[in-house]
Structures are given as structure tokens and as C-alpha cells.
């Protein structure tokens, strides 16, 4: 599963040819959550509230890039790195 961003200890990854809805995986230590890109909410797993807030902020800033990467992953094209939250 390719890593597309990393910030503040959070790894953002996407699977190739993954199931709908468009989403990504956010990993923080032992925690992992699946984040729905369009609704910017957890659809599986868990992140501590503070980390979830950071991931939600990043998602809102990069929603178009995330959806572009989702389409790339569905077509098995190379994914683009997305700038971290700074």
C-alpha cells in the first residue's frame, strides 16, 4: 500500500483497486483509521481525537488531490505524493 503523505507521526496510504467509497488509510502508531475522502469522516478503525482533528484538517486541504489519487489507484497508475500538514 503506497504511502502518499507523512506528517506529525501520521502515515497516509492508499491501496490500489480498493473498494468504494473513495478513502485512504491513516496510521498513527498502533492506531489505524479509514477516512472517507468526500465526507471527511472515519468509516472504519480509530484515531485518537487530537490526531483525527489533524487528519481532518489535512483532508479538507487536499480533498481534490486525494480524489485524483483515488482514481489513479483504481487505474493502477502511480500515485502522487501530497504535501504534509505543516
Secondary structure, 3 states (H helix, E strand, C coil): CEEEEEECCEEEEECCCCCCCCEEEEEECCEEEEEECCCCEEEEECCCHHHHHHHHHHHHHCHHHHHHHHHHHHCCCCCCCCCCCC
